[in-house]
Amino acid sequence: MHTDFYQQRRDQAAFKLLKDFLNDDVDLVELEHVLNDMLLHYLRPAHEWNISREHALYAIDNSEILMRLLRKMREFGMKEELI
């Protein structure tokens, strides 16, 4: 019983969070493009910028998580017709 109650509260909290974020006129596609541009700028070799393989993989892994979050939020918004 308690498990269902807490799961329901978590679902409601997640829904409210997504709804608030999606109602703020945030363009998730544009945000994803900015994220990609920032990642490419960070990884692009430049004079006196020799990023280690470890840091490059860390940046790629984290950007993948953020891109997946943005895409899922966009899908959610389209299903709920919030955006």
C-alpha positions as CSV (number, residue, x, y, z in Angstrom):
1,M,0.0,0.0,0.0
2,H,2.7,2.4,1.0
3,T,4.7,1.5,-2.1
4,D,1.8,2.4,-4.4
5,F,1.3,5.7,-2.6
6,Y,5.0,6.7,-2.8
7,Q,5.1,5.7,-6.5
8,Q,2.1,7.7,-7.2
9,R,3.6,10.7,-5.4
10,R,6.9,10.3,-7.4
11,D,4.9,10.1,-10.7
12,Q,2.9,13.2,-9.8
13,A,6.1,15.1,-8.9
14,A,7.8,14.1,-12.1
15,F,4.7,15.1,-14.1
16,K,4.6,18.5,-12.4
17,L,8.3,19.1,-13.0
18,L,8.1,18.2,-16.7
19,K,4.9,20.3,-17.1
20,D,6.5,23.3,-15.5
21,F,9.6,23.0,-17.6
22,L,7.7,22.5,-20.8
23,N,5.4,25.4,-20.1
24,D,8.2,27.8,-19.8
25,D,8.5,28.3,-23.6
26,V,11.7,26.4,-23.7
27,D,12.6,25.1,-27.2
28,L,13.9,21.7,-26.5
29,V,15.2,21.2,-30.1
30,E,17.2,24.5,-29.8
31,L,18.5,23.4,-26.4
32,E,19.7,20.1,-27.9
33,H,21.5,22.0,-30.7
34,V,23.2,24.3,-28.2
35,L,24.3,21.2,-26.2
36,N,25.7,19.6,-29.3
37,D,27.5,22.8,-30.3
38,M,29.0,23.1,-26.8
39,L,30.2,19.5,-26.9
40,L,31.8,19.9,-30.3
41,H,33.5,23.1,-29.2
42,Y,34.8,21.4,-26.0
43,L,36.1,18.4,-27.9
44,R,37.6,20.2,-30.9
45,P,41.4,20.4,-30.7
46,A,42.9,23.8,-30.5
47,H,46.2,25.4,-29.7
48,E,47.3,24.5,-26.1
49,W,44.1,22.5,-25.6
50,N,44.9,18.8,-25.5
51,I,41.9,17.2,-23.9
52,S,42.6,13.7,-22.5
53,R,40.7,10.7,-23.7
54,E,39.2,10.3,-20.2
55,H,37.8,13.8,-20.2
56,A,36.5,13.5,-23.8
57,L,34.7,10.2,-22.9
58,Y,33.3,11.8,-19.8
59,A,31.9,14.8,-21.8
60,I,30.4,12.5,-24.4
61,D,28.8,10.2,-21.9
62,N,27.3,13.1,-20.0
63,S,26.0,14.8,-23.1
64,E,24.4,11.6,-24.2
65,I,22.4,11.5,-20.9
66,L,21.3,15.1,-21.4
67,M,20.4,14.6,-25.0
68,R,18.3,11.6,-24.1
69,L,16.6,13.6,-21.3
70,L,15.8,16.4,-23.7
71,R,14.4,14.0,-26.4
72,K,12.3,12.1,-23.8
73,M,10.9,15.4,-22.5
74,R,10.1,16.5,-26.0
75,E,8.3,13.2,-26.6
76,F,6.4,13.6,-23.3
77,G,5.4,17.1,-24.2
78,M,4.1,16.1,-27.6
79,K,2.1,13.2,-26.1
80,E,0.6,15.5,-23.4
81,E,0.3,18.4,-25.9
82,L,2.1,20.7,-23.6
83,I,4.4,22.1,-26.2
